[in-house]
Amino acid sequence: MRKKDFYFKAIKKFKKIRIGEIKTPHSIVFTPCFMPVGTQASVKSLTPDDLSGLGASLILGGNTYHMYFKPGMKVIKKAKGMHRFMGWNRPMLTDSGGFQVTSLGKDRTK
């Protein structure tokens, strides 16, 4: 991806409030925005069409720590990435899982 594929632009400011847009290769997200959370590549009980219908233009699609164990990296690679695995064609954020590594890592074995 090229640097120009991503940008943030403030559209309007009022005191400490900022309305903006984030451009990604998948689309433009206007901020502030509603962002559903799916830590294991699934927003529980909702399909991608449901999420779109609710106005979600961005999701938190996965926590790397949880994704490593379930469904697993082989499954994600076979699907050719998170977007295809989830059936979500809009922007997605992921969580590094750093907190879970430090708080749960010692208790988890593969």
N, C-alpha and C positions, 0 to 999 in steps of 0.2 A: 504494500500500500504506500501511496505517496503522501507526503505531508499535506498537500492541498486537499486530500480526501477527508480531512478532519479540520474543523475549526469551531470556535465559539465566538459568537457575536452578540454583544449587548444591544438590544433593540430599544429599550426604554429603561430609564432609571428614575426612581422616586425615593429620595432619602436613602435608606439602606436596602430598598427593594429593587430587584433587577429582573426584567423580562428579557429573555434571550433566545438564541437558537444554537443548537449544536448540530453541525453537519457531520454525518458519518457516511461510509460507502453504502449503507443500507437505506438511509433517508435522513430527513431533517427532523429533529426533536425540538419542540418549543418548551422553554422552561419558564416557570416551574411546571412540572408534569406529574401525572399519576404513574407510578412505577410498581407494578406487581412484582412479587418475589417468588422465585422458584429455585430453591437451593440445589435440587437434584434434577435439573433440566426439565422441570415440570411445575407449572403453577397449579397446585392441587385443585382438582375438580373443574378446571377451565381448559377449554381447547384454545388454540391460537385464534380461531375465529371468534370465540367468546371474548377473548382479550381485546381483539381489534374492535369488536362491537361496543366494548366498554370505554373505548377511547385510548387504550394503552398504546403509546407510540414507542415505548422503551420498557424493557423488563430486566430485572436482575435474574439472569438465567441459570446461574450455577455457582456453587461454592467448590473450588478446586479440591479441597480436602474430601468433601462428601462425594464428588464426582469420581474421584480416584477409586473409591471403594464400590460405588454403585451409581451408575451402570458400569463404570470401568472405562479406562482409556481405550482399550481395544474396540469397544462398542462405538465410542465417539469417533474414533479414526475410521472405522468401517463405514459409518454414516457420512464421512467426509466433513466432520465438524459439528459443532453445537447447533448452529442454525438449522441445518438439514435434519439432525437428529430430533430436534424439537418441532420442526415444521414452522418455525418462526422466521419471517423474512424481514423483520424490522430490526432496529438497533437493540443490542443486548450488552449489559454490563456483567462482569463476573467478579466474584469475590476470591481473593487469593487463598483463603483458608488458613492464613497464618495463625489466627487466634486458635482455631481448632487443632492445629498441629501442636501448639504449646499446651492447650488445656485437655485435649483428648488423645493425643498421639501416643502417650505411654500406655494407654489402656487398650489400644487398638492394634490388632495384628491381622495381616492379610491372610 
